Amino acid sequence: MSWERTNIATGTPWEPIVGYSRAVRVGPFVHVSGTTATGPDGTLVAGGAAEQTRQTLANVASALERVGAGLVDVIRTRVFLVDTGHFDGFARAHGEAFGDIRPVNTTVVVAELADPRMLVEIEVDAYLPPAAGT
């Protein structure tokens, strides 16, 4: 079986330099790269882990929408925090977005992210079941 591949770029300056896509859909599978809390103007949103998580998940949702998916299709989240003290803020915001969906999750604490102001980075995997009759 050969599936079509769709790469989604968001126009950030790092995508062509690093050589990555924000999201890639291959058949029914969607993978979203590690995503952070940048706003529409490209600057990091103000606030703590909860605010950054909400913006990050809004960015993830936007990438998913561009390939016909949504947060309801997410089956796994991988979360990178720079401090265990940010867990409660992250967890509440993640729960707001995924409380009824309940994807599997891995959360790890890392030494740092690409920008020292970043508190959280999230990547997701989603699955889009084939449409009825296909």
C-alpha positions as CSV (number, residue, x, y, z in Angstrom):
1,M,0.0,0.0,0.0
2,S,1.4,3.4,-1.0
3,W,0.1,6.4,0.9
4,E,0.3,10.0,-0.2
5,R,2.5,12.3,2.0
6,T,1.5,15.8,2.9
7,N,4.0,18.2,4.5
8,I,2.6,21.2,6.4
9,A,4.9,24.2,6.9
10,T,3.9,27.3,9.0
11,G,6.5,29.6,7.6
12,T,8.8,29.9,10.6
13,P,12.4,30.8,9.7
14,W,13.7,27.5,11.3
15,E,11.7,25.1,9.1
16,P,13.9,25.4,6.0
17,I,17.1,25.8,8.0
18,V,16.6,22.7,10.2
19,G,14.8,20.8,7.4
20,Y,11.5,19.9,9.1
21,S,7.8,20.3,8.7
22,R,5.3,21.5,11.4
23,A,3.2,18.4,10.5
24,V,3.3,15.5,8.2
25,R,0.3,13.4,7.2
26,V,1.0,10.0,5.6
27,G,-2.3,8.1,4.9
28,P,-4.3,8.1,8.1
29,F,-1.4,9.1,10.3
30,V,-0.5,12.7,11.3
31,H,2.6,13.6,13.2
32,V,3.1,17.1,14.6
33,S,6.6,18.3,15.4
34,G,7.6,19.6,18.8
35,T,5.6,22.8,19.1
36,T,5.9,25.8,21.5
37,A,3.9,28.8,22.6
38,T,4.6,31.3,19.8
39,G,1.7,33.6,19.0
40,P,0.6,34.6,15.5
41,D,3.3,37.3,15.4
42,G,6.0,34.7,16.1
43,T,6.8,35.9,19.6
44,L,6.5,33.7,22.7
45,V,3.3,34.3,24.6
46,A,3.6,35.8,28.1
47,G,2.7,33.7,31.2
48,G,3.5,30.5,32.9
49,A,3.3,26.9,31.9
50,A,-0.5,26.9,31.7
51,E,-0.6,29.8,29.3
52,Q,2.2,28.4,27.2
53,T,0.5,25.0,27.1
54,R,-2.8,26.6,25.9
55,Q,-1.0,28.5,23.2
56,T,1.1,25.4,22.2
57,L,-2.0,23.3,21.9
58,A,-3.7,26.0,19.8
59,N,-0.7,25.9,17.5
60,V,-0.9,22.1,17.4
61,A,-4.7,22.3,16.6
62,S,-4.0,24.7,13.8
63,A,-1.4,22.3,12.2
64,L,-3.8,19.4,12.6
65,E,-6.6,21.4,10.9
66,R,-4.5,22.0,7.9
67,V,-4.4,18.2,7.2
68,G,-8.1,17.6,8.0
69,A,-7.6,16.5,11.7
70,G,-8.3,18.0,15.1
71,L,-7.5,17.5,18.7
72,V,-10.1,14.7,18.9
73,D,-7.9,12.7,16.5
74,V,-4.8,12.9,18.8
75,I,-3.8,9.5,20.1
76,R,-0.4,10.5,21.8
77,T,1.1,13.5,23.3
78,R,4.8,13.9,24.2
79,V,5.5,16.8,26.5
80,F,8.8,18.3,27.4
81,L,9.0,20.6,30.5
82,V,12.0,22.5,31.7
83,D,11.1,22.2,35.4
84,T,8.9,19.8,37.4
85,G,7.5,22.9,39.1
86,H,5.6,23.6,35.8
87,F,3.8,20.2,35.9
88,D,0.6,21.5,37.5
89,G,0.1,24.4,35.1
90,F,0.8,22.2,32.1
91,A,-1.4,19.3,33.4
92,R,-4.4,21.5,34.0
93,A,-4.2,23.1,30.5
94,H,-3.5,19.7,28.9
95,G,-6.6,18.3,30.7
96,E,-8.7,21.2,29.4
97,A,-7.9,20.3,25.9
98,F,-7.8,16.5,26.1
99,G,-10.0,15.6,29.2
100,D,-12.6,13.6,27.2
101,I,-10.2,12.5,24.4
102,R,-7.6,11.1,26.8
103,P,-4.7,10.3,24.4
104,V,-1.7,8.4,25.8
105,N,0.9,10.8,27.2
106,T,4.6,10.9,28.1
107,T,5.9,13.9,30.0
108,V,9.6,14.4,30.6
109,V,11.7,17.1,32.2
110,V,14.6,18.3,30.0
111,A,17.5,20.6,30.8
112,E,16.3,23.3,28.4
113,L,14.5,24.1,25.2
114,A,15.6,26.1,22.1
115,D,14.7,29.4,23.8
116,P,15.3,29.8,27.6
117,R,11.9,31.5,28.0
118,M,10.1,28.4,26.7
119,L,8.7,26.3,29.5
120,V,6.9,23.6,27.5
121,E,7.1,21.9,24.1
122,I,4.6,19.4,22.8
123,E,4.5,17.0,19.9
124,V,1.5,14.8,19.0
125,D,0.5,11.9,16.9
126,A,-3.0,11.6,15.5
127,Y,-5.0,9.0,13.5
128,L,-7.7,9.7,11.0
129,P,-9.7,6.6,10.3
130,P,-10.7,6.0,6.7
131,A,-14.0,7.5,5.6
132,A,-16.9,5.1,5.4
133,G,-17.0,3.4,2.1
134,T,-13.3,3.8,1.3
